[in-house]
Amino acid sequence: MALFMELVICLSFLILLFLWNGSSTKRKLPPGPTPLPILGNILQIDTNNISKSLSKFAEEYGPVFTLHFGMKPTVVLYGYEVIKEALIENGEVFSGRGHIPLFDKALKGSGIVFSNGETWKQTRHFSLMVLRNMGVGKRTTEDRIQEEALCLVEALKKTNASPCDPTFLLGCAPSNVICSIVFQNRFEYNDNKLIMLLNTLHENFRISSTSWIQLCNIFPFFLHYFPGSHNQLLKNIEEEKKFIVDQIKEHQETLDLNNPRDFIDYFLIKMQQEKHDKKSEFTMDNLIVTIWDVLSAGIETTSTTLRYAILLLLKHPEVTAKAQEEIQRVVGRHRSPCMQDRSRMPYVDALVHEVQRFIDLGPNGLPHAVTQNINFRGFHIPKGTSILVSLTSVLHDGKEFPEPKKFDPGHFLDKSNNFKKSDYFMAFSSGKRVCLGEGLARMELFLFLTTILQHFTLKSLVDPKDIDTTPVHSAIGAVPPFFELCFIPV
């Protein structure tokens, strides 16, 4: 009985606290649906398809509105103009990272993606500098991607044109590109280390996009007191961090301070230079998480996009035929595609962009936060407020992309069938938090996809009209459905 009374008192206190907070902030924040005590607006949101719910709220409340995820108010930005105004014109203010309890627990605010303040600024600046020094986005990286693309071709040929799930092989190629930058090392496709890394990264992406993880981030006590898939995700992250630590130890044993070989060496040298600075952001913990960020973002997003691209090409054989005709005409069969070809292959370039636009891989990106109080479009948004950016509202804008729910490379072609750029192409987000590896990912997607289409006919196991491209989960990320196909050498 005493325990019951304590629970009632605690619950009553939380309700009163929520109501008090709600009344004190309601006048300041943009309008939105009335939240319930404790639950907020969670019952009004489809956690399996948050983008669909945001679209309905935007129709009622406009391009800037407030939702309560649990007791936490979040300001939503919906549409190109308002997102541009926030992330670009007020980029510094909107450059904070909103809290994601699960990743806060796993990564402790280190690294690039989930960090804030000086940790984020210094680590991101340093990482960009190192990647440039290592030739990312230049000819040296292009050569690596071309070589790995040929390794992928050989691996696909070994399937002997038999039905296969392409998930693993399409993960190996971008994984080796990133590993060559971070570790100066690629792995054979049957290497157990590579298999472990890809399996856990794929599983993390799938789990983190489920409704359960959304609930865990809204109600963090689930993380501590409830069983569930979040425990597997946390276990996977620890396994990946052990793999990274082993790589770092090998580098420490052979480190030459005057001759850095890869990302790890550059970071270790920076740590050595600042070892007497107690406030230095260049610590072992930050190195581990920074590499985890680079691997997770650099491998999973590119491999998932490639997998989705193959599925869409199976669904739309007429698109595949046009792309292969252009590849045959411009590149032929006897050399590898290169980035210079892209300007002479407007249809393939448009195809790659349309894949990213259509699949909407990160529908709302990761939450931002304002770094200071700001008056934005007539509303006062206090420092620290979480900001949700609806990238779907830009990538699927009906005025910029007629029939946005239709997969059509013509969205990126003009009347003369030349490639047409669009400011609405925010597949990598925008502003200060834009994807660190955007240039590398663009290069990988073009070269890998072009090389696959150069060497193979894609054969579906079912009638194209029966292929369903709807993601199985769509929250933090859009997870494509399982499928198999045959890669038939041409």
N, C-alpha and C positions, 0 to 999 in steps of 0.2 A: 504493500500500500504506500509506504514511504517513497519507494522508487517511482511509483506511478505519479505521485504528487510532484516529485522533483521534475519528472519529464513534462508534466503539464505546465509547471512554472517556467521551465526553460523554453517550452514552445510558445507560451504566452509572451515571454520576454522578447523572443525573436520576432513575433508578429508585431508587437508594439514598436520594436526597433525598425522593422521594415516600413511600417506605416509612417513613422517619424521621418525616416530618411526619404521616403517617397514624397511626403508633403514639402520637405525642405528643398528637394532638387527638381520637383515637377515644374516649378515656375522657370527654371533655368534651362533645362534641356529641351530639345525639339519634341513635338507631340508624338504620341504613339498609343497603341492599345493599352487599356487599363490593366495593370498587372495584378495577379493574385498574390496574397501574402505567401512568402517563402518560395512559391513556385514561379512567380513572375509570369511571363507570357509563354512558358514552355508548353502548355496544353494547346496553345494556338499555333504552334509551329510544328511542321512536319520535319522531324529530325532526320528522316531518310532523304528528304529533298528540301533543304532549307531555302534554296534559291526560289522555288515555287512559292513558298510562303512569303518571302521578301517581296516578290513581285506584287502579290495581293495587297500587302501593307503599303507599298509605294503608291499604288493606285488611290488609296484612301488618304494617306498622310503626306504625300509628296516625296521629293528626292532625298530629304534629310528627316529621319524619324528615329525614335528611341524604342528599343526593346529591352525587356528585363529577362536575362537568362538567370533564373533563380533570383537572388536579391541584387544582382549586379546589373546596373544600367549600361547598355551598349548603344552607341549612336551608329546608325546604319547610313551609308552613303550609296545612293542608287542612281546610276546614269552617268554618262560620259562627262558632262559639263561639271557636275558637282565633284566627281572623283578627280578630274583634272585640277579643279580649283583647290582641292584639299592636298593631294599628293604632290602636285608640281608647283603651283603658285604659293602654297603654304607648306612646302615639303618638309622643312625643318621641324615645324610644330607637330606635324602628323607622322613623324619618323619613329616614334616610340613603338615598342612591341608590347601588345596586350598580353596579359598573363594567360598561359595555358597550363593549368595545374599539373597535368600528367607530365608534360615535358619540363616544367619547372622542377618537379620532383626528380626526374631522371638526369637532368643536365645542369641543375643548380645555377642557371643564369649565365653560363659560360658560352663560348663559341661566338658564332656570327648570327645565326637565324633567330635564336630565342633570347638573345642578350639585349641589354639596354645601356645607355649612358656611355662612359668611357670604354668599358669593355667592348661594346659594340663598335664604337667609332674607331678605336685603335686596331681592333682585330680585323674589321672589314677593310680599313685602309691598307693595313699591312698585307692582307691576303690578296687584294687587288694588285698591289705592287709586285708581289712574288709571282702571281700568275702572269703578269705582263713580262716580267724578267725571264720567265720560262717559255715564253713564246705562245701563250694561249691566245688564240684568235689569229695567229700568224702561220706562215708556211710550215714551220716545224711541227706544229700541232696538226695541221692538215695532213702532213705525211703520216703521222701516227694513226690518224683516223682511217686513212686510205689503207694502210697496212692491216689494221684490225678489221676493216670491212672485208678484205680478202680472206682473212681467217674465218670470219663469220660465213662467208660463201662456202668455204670448204666444209665447215661444220654442218651447214644446211644440206650440202650434197650427200653427206653421210647418212642422212635420213632416208636415202634411196627412194625419194618421191613417195614415201609411205606417209599415212596420216600421222601428224605429230602436233603436240601442244608447243607453240613457239615461245612461250614465256621465258624459259630458262636461257635459250640461245640468244634471244633478243636482249637479255640482260647482260650476257657475257661481254658483248662488244663495248657498250658504253662503260661497263665496269672496268675493263682493261685500259680504256683511255684515261679514266680518272686515276686508276691505280698507278699508271705510268707517270702521271704528274705528281701524285702524292708520295708514292713509294719508289719511283723509278723502276717499276717492276710490273710485268703483266703475268697473268696466270693461264696455264693451259685450261681448257674448258672442263676437264675432268678433275681439276685440282680440288681437294676437299675444302681448302680454305675459301676458294671462290664459291663453291657450292653452298657452304654455310652462310657466307656473306649475302649472297643473292636470295637464298631462302628466307633468311630473317628480315631482310629489307622488304621483300615482297609481302611477307606476312605483316610487318609493321604498317605498311601502307594500307593494306586491307583492313586491319583491326582499327587503325586510327580513323578510318572513314565510316565506322559503324555508329549506329545510334547510341550504343552503350558507352562508347568513349565520349560522345557529346554530353551524355548525362554525367559522366565522371568529371568532366571539366566544369560543368555547371554546378554540381554538388560534390566538391572535392573529398568529402568524408567517405564517399564510395571507394576511393583509392586506398583508404587505410583499413576499412572495416568490412568490405564486401569481396567475395570471390568474383572472378570474371576475367574476361580476355585482357583487361589492362595489365594483369599480372604477367601474362605471356609477353606482352609488348615490352614491359619493363625488363623482363628476363632476357629478351632478345637484345635490347640495347646494351645490357651488361655484357652479353656474349660478344657483341660487336666491339665494345670498348676494350675487351681483353685482346681481341685480334689486333686492334690498333696499338695497344701497349706493347705487344710482342714486336710489331714492326718498328716502333720507336726505339726499343732496346737494341735491336739490330743496328739501327742507325747510330745510336750513341757509341757503339763499339768501334765504328769505322768512320766517325765524323772527322772531316777535314775543315777546319774553320775558314780556310781560304778557298775552298772549292765546293760550294754547296751543289748537291746533285739533284735535289727535289724539294718539294714543299716542306717536308719534315726537317731537312737539313737547314733550310732558311730559318725556320722557327726556332730550332735548337740553338743556332748561332745568335739569334736575337735574345733568347733567354740568357745565354752566356754574357752578352753585352750588358744586360740589365740585371744581373744577378745580385747586385748590391742595392738595387732600388726596391725597397719594401712595397712600394705602391705599383710596381710593374704589373701590367696586365698579361705579360708573357710568362705564363706559368705552365707547369706540366698539365694541370687540370684543364687549362684553357686550350692547350695544344690537342689534347685527346678529344675534347668536345668539338673543336674547330674541324678536325679531320672527320669526325663523325658527321658533322653538318655537310661537309663537302661530299663525302661518300653518299650520304642519304639523298641529298638534293640532286647531285650530279648523276647518280645511277638510276634511281627509281623513276624520276620524272621522265627522263629520256627513254628508258626501256618501256615504260607504260605507254608513252606516246607512240613509239614504234609499233607496239602490239596493237594499239587501237587503230593505227594507220592501216595495218595489214587487214584487220577486221573490216574496216570501211572499204578498202579496195576489193575485198571479197563480196561485199554487199553491192558494190557499184562497179561491175566489170567494164562498163563503158568508160569510166574514169581511168581505170587501170590501162585499158587499151590505148587511150590518148597519151597517157604519160609514157608508156613504153615506146610508142611511135616516136615521141619527141626525143627520148633517150637514145634510141637507135639512130635517129637522124643526126643528132649533135655529137654523141659520144661514140657510138658504134659498139663493137664487141671486144675490141682488142686493146683497150686502155682503160684505166680507172677513171671514173668521173672526178672532177676537181671543182673547186669553188669558182674558178673562172667560167665554168660552164653555166653557172646559175643565171647569168645575165642573158644567155642565149636559150634558156629553157624556162620561159615565163609560165608555162602550164605546170611544170613540176614544182616550180617555186610557189605558185599559187596553191597547188595541191598541199604542200607541206604547211603553208599558213592556214589553209582551210581545215586541215586535220586538227590543228591546235585550237582554232576558233570553235569548231564544232564540238569537240569533246569537252572543252571547258574544264581542263584537268583540275584546276584549283578554283572552284566556283566562287569562293569568297576569300581566297588567299588565306593568309594567317592574320589574326587580329592585330591592328595597329593600336596605338595609344597616343594621346596628345601630350607633348612634353611640357606644356605650359597652358595656363588659361587662355582661351581664345574666343572671340566673338565671331561666329561663322554663320553667314547668311541670316543674321538677325537673332541667332541663338547663342547663349553663353554655354560653352563646353569647358568644364573644369579640368585642370591638369590631372592626368592619370586616367581620364575616361577612356574606356575601350572603344575602338572604332572598327566596325565591320564594313569592308569594302566589297560591294557586289560586282565582281568582275564579269559575272554572267550578264549583268545589265548592259555592259559595254560590248562584250563579244557577241551577244545575241540581240543587239539593237536593230530593230526592224527598219529604221530609216537608212542606216548605214549598210546593213546587209539584208536586202529583200529576202523574204522567206528564211529567216534566221534558223529555223528548225530543220531546214533542208541542207544536206551535205552537197555543196556545189563550189568547186574551185573558181567558178566564174565570179564569186564574191570578191576575188582579188585580181580580176582582169578587167581592162577597159574595153571600149567598143572595138578597138583594133587588136584585141587579144594580147596586149602588152601587160606586164605585171603592174598592178596598181597598189601602191602603198596605202595604208589606212592608219590614222591616228588612233582608231578604235581597237587596234590589235594590241591588247594588253595581256596576252597569254603569260607574260613573265612579270605581271604587275607593272607598277610605275613608280616614279619618284625615288626617294632616298632608299627605300627598301626593295627596289627592283632586284630581280634574281642576279646574284653575283656571277653566275656562269651562263648568262644569256647568250653571249657570243659563241661560246663553246657548244652549247646545246643546239643553236641554229645550224652550226657547221656539221655536227654529228647527224642531226635529223636529215639534212639534205643529202649528205654523202652516203649514209647507211641505207636510206630508203632508195636512193637512185641506184646504188650498187645491187641491192636485192632485186629490183625490177629489171636491171640490166641482165641478170643471170638466170632468173627464174620466172616461170609461169605459175601463178598462184591458183591452185585448184581448191574450190570449196567442196566440203563433203555434203552440203545441203544446197537446195535451190536458193540463190541469192535473195529472193523475195521473202524467204523464211528466216533469214538471219536477223537477229535482234541485237541492235547496238546499244540498247539502253544500259547504263551502268548499273551494276548490282548494288553499289553503295555510292552515295554522292553527298559527302559532307566536307571534311578537310580536303579530300581528293575524290575524283571520279574513277571508280574501279571498273574496268571493262569486264564483260562476261567471259566465261571460259569458252574456248573454241579450239578446234583443230583444223588443219589444212594440209595439203600436199605441196611441197616446193619441187616443181618439176624443172630440171635444168633445160635451158634453151640452147 
